[in-house]
Amino acid sequence: MAENDHKLEIPDELVTSKIYLIRHKKVMLDEDLAELYGVTTGNLNKAVKRNIARFPEDFMFQLTKEEFDNLLFQIGRSSWGGRRTPPNAFAEQGVAMLSGVLHSERAIKVNIQIMRVFTRLREMLADTLSLKLDIEEIKKKLQTQDNSAPKPINKVIQSPSVVREVLKINFRGYEMITKGDISSCF
């Protein structure tokens, strides 16, 4: 097992797929973190309870029954069997605290990777916001020139599939369209 820990590589897409938006926070659930760390959910939660002072409400919280049911519906997990209590949700800071609670080389490596994914997500959101602001600036300039020109731009901005594709492209490391490239597209 030490050899596997040394060459630990978890795809970023797997980590990203385990990040949810709950209560306006990007969080990871205890069961997903336990899977990544290679421990049981029960042992992860026991370690957290022994060190509860490290996990204030903004670092970790337990989902309500309603939030948990909604999450099960959204992600298509079966409610048959399984947990007796709703899961704990860990914000980025709570995930960072877990490496101090779980004393293993694997936990440290997994935490480093999760922190890098959270950082890339923040950068993607900032890039997307910047791109949207650039498009808004171009729209304003075009409105003064021709009132019919912004309509196609509005469709692009408001299309969720385009935004998802931009996020997907950005996450994979491709260059996003810059301000100069946008104007050449029209």
ZIDARA-V767565 format. One line per field, one symbol per residue. ss: DSSP state (H for helix, E for strand, L for the rest). phi: phi as a letter, one per 20 degrees, with the letter a starting at -180 (. if undefined). psi: psi as a letter, one per 20 degrees, with the letter a starting at -180 (. if undefined). A space follows every 10 residues. Layout:
ss->???
phi->???
psi->???
//
This chain:
ss->LHHHHHLLLL LHHHHHHLEE EELLEEEEEH HHHHHHHLLL HHHHHHHHHH LHHHLLLLLE EELLHHHHHH HHHHHLLLLL LLLLLLLEEE EHHHHHHHHH HLLLHHHHHH HHHHHHHHHH HHHHHHHHHH HHHHHHHHHH HHHHHLLLLH HHHHHHHHLH HHHHHHHHHH HLLLLLLLHH HHHHLL
phi->.fffffdfcd ggfffffddd dclmcecceg fffgfffmce ffffffffff cfffcfgeeb beffgfffff fgffemefef mmfecffedd fgfffffffe eeebffffff fgfffffgff ffffffffff ffffffffgf ffffebfeff gffgfffeef ffffffffff ffnffefegf fffffd
psi->hhhhhhkoop phhgghijpq opkkqprqqg hgggghikrq hghghghghh khhimrhihq qpqrgggggg ggggikqqjp bbqhqqrqpp rghhghhhhi homqhggggg gggghhgggh gggghggggg gghghggggg ghhhgpiihi ghgggggioh hggghggggg hijqprprgh hghii.
//
